[in-house]
Amino acid sequence: MKSFKQHGLRWLAFAALCGATAAHAQAQAQQPASAAAAPQATRIAVVNSERILRESIPAKLAQSKLEQEFSKRDHDLQDMAAKLKAMSDQLDKAGPTMSTADRSLKQTQIAQLDADFQRKQREFREDLNQRRNEELAAVLDRANKVIKQIAEQEHYDLILQEAVYVSPRIDITDQVIKVLGANASAPAGASATQ
């Protein structure tokens, strides 16, 4: 699935590049002869979204927020797992000497605790994934706004977010991370201009 998605993104980027080149050529063909004498170069840049989600200040703040939000539930699950292991170990040790009724009762208790643990663990993972997706979407939304701002300020014709190969000359990921960091440390409502 990921391979299909990557190939799809590559084809989409290629199609966008071809479209931008064709549109640029068509625009030049329609310009008067004096304007066509000084052709403008198409400005293209690339941004690595994975680096933004890993290295930017807003992404790190989102990760910290998630850790705080889910730390109590994670700790409770660890305690529950330890209790389940202790009960299981106790049954393994004392099981041969226990009466059949006591052993059966203990096995039922362990099975119920295990089912409860599995359910809570599944809910925890689902909630964590949902919140992580929400936080990452917010970071990507902020990053896209910064990318658009940079594109307008520096007159880029095309900015791609993924590519098979990127020359460091056209990679503006560091610039986006820097602006995101400046915006994250700026007071609420203010925006950093770079």
N, C-alpha and C positions, 0 to 999 in steps of 0.2 A: 504494500500500500504506500509506504513512504517512497519507495523507488518510483512508483507511478506518479506520486505527487511531485517528486523532484523533476522527473522528466516533463511533466505538465508545466511546471514553473519555468523550466528551461525553454520549452517551446513558446510559452507565453512571452517570455523575455525576448526571444528571438523575433517573434511576430511584432512585438512592440518596437523593437529596434528597427526592423524592416519598415514598419509603418512610419516611424519618425523620420527615417532616411528618405522614404518616398515623399512624405509631406514636405520635407525640407527641399528636395529636388523640385517638386511641383511649385513651391513658393518662389524658388529662385527663377524658374522658367517663366513665371508670370510677372516678375519684376522688370522694370524698364532696363535698357541696356546699361545705363550709367550705374544703377544699383547692382546689377549682376557682375559688374567688373570687380567689385570688392565683396567676394563671397564670405559669409560668416561660417565659422566652424561650429559644428554641432557639439555642444557640451554635454558630456555624459559622466555620471558618477554612479558608484555602487556603495551600498550600505550593508553591513553584515548584521542582520537582526539578532542572530544568536549571541553575538558579542554584546549587543546592547542589552539583551535580557540577562546576561551574565555579569557585565562590568559596570553598567550605569548606576548612578546613585539611586534613581527612582526604583530600579529593579532590586537593588540591595535593601532599600527601605521596605519594599513590598515583601521580600523574603523574611525580613526581621519581624514585620507585622504578622505574617502568617505563623511564624514560630511562636510568637507570644500568644496568638489567638488559639493555637492548637496544643500548646505545651501541657496544659492541665489534662486534657483528654488523652494525650500520648502517655503521660505519666500514669494515669489511671489504668490504661491498657497494659502497661508494663507491670504494674502491681497485680493486675488480674492474671497475667501470664505467669508471674512468679507463684501466685497462689495455686493456680492450676497445676503447675509443675510440682509444687510441694505436696499437694494432695495425691497426685499420681505416684510420686516417689514413696509416699507413706503407704499407699495401697500396695505397691510392689514389695515393700519390706514386710508389712504386717499381713498382707493378703493370705498367705498360706496358713497363718495361725488364726485367722478370723473365721467366725461362723459364716455359713453360706448366706444367711439373711443380712448380716452386717456388711459382708463383702458386696453383695448385690446393692444394698443401700448406698454404699460408698461409690460404687461404679455409676449408679444413677445420678448421684450428686455431681460427680466429675463430668459425666456426659452433659448434664444441664448447664454446668458452668462453662464447659467447652463450647456448647451451642451459643450461649450468651456472649462469650468472648468472640467467637467468629462473627456474630451479628454486629457487635459493637465495633470490631475491627473493620468490617466491610463498610459500615456507616461512616466511620472515621475517614477511611480512604476516599469515599465518595465525596464527603463534605470538603476534605482537604483539596481534592482535585478540582472541585467546583470553585472554591475560593481562589485557588492558584490561577485557574483560567481567568477569573474575573480580574485579579490583580495584574496578571500579565497582559490582558487585553487593555487595561488602563495605561500600562507602561507603553505598550505599542501605539496606542492612540496618541499619547504625548509625543512619542518619538516621531510618528508620522507628521504631526503638526510642526515639529522642529525641522524635519526633512523638507517639508513644503516651504517653510520660512527660509531655509538655506537656499533652496532651489530658486526662490523668487529674488532673494538678495544677490545671489551670485550668478543669476541668469543661466541656470542649467536647463537644457531641453529635455533631459530624461535622467531619472534616478531610479536604478533598479535596486531591489532589496536582496536578491540572491543571484548568483552567477556561478558558472563552472570555474572560471578563472577570472581573477581581478588583478590588474596591475596596481601596485601601491599608489601610483600616480593619480588614479581616479577613485581610490577608496576614501570616502569621507566619514567612515565610521567613527574615528577618533574625534572629529569635529562635532558630530551629533552627540556623542557621549559627553563631550565638554559642555555643550550648550544645555543638555539635559541636567547635568550636574549644577550648572550655574542657575538654571531655573528652579531646581530643587532646593537650593540654598537661599534663593531670593525670597523676600517676604511674600506672603499670600497676595495674589492679585498683581504682583509685579512680574515682568518678564525680562529676562536678560537679552540684551541685543548684542549680537556678535557679528 
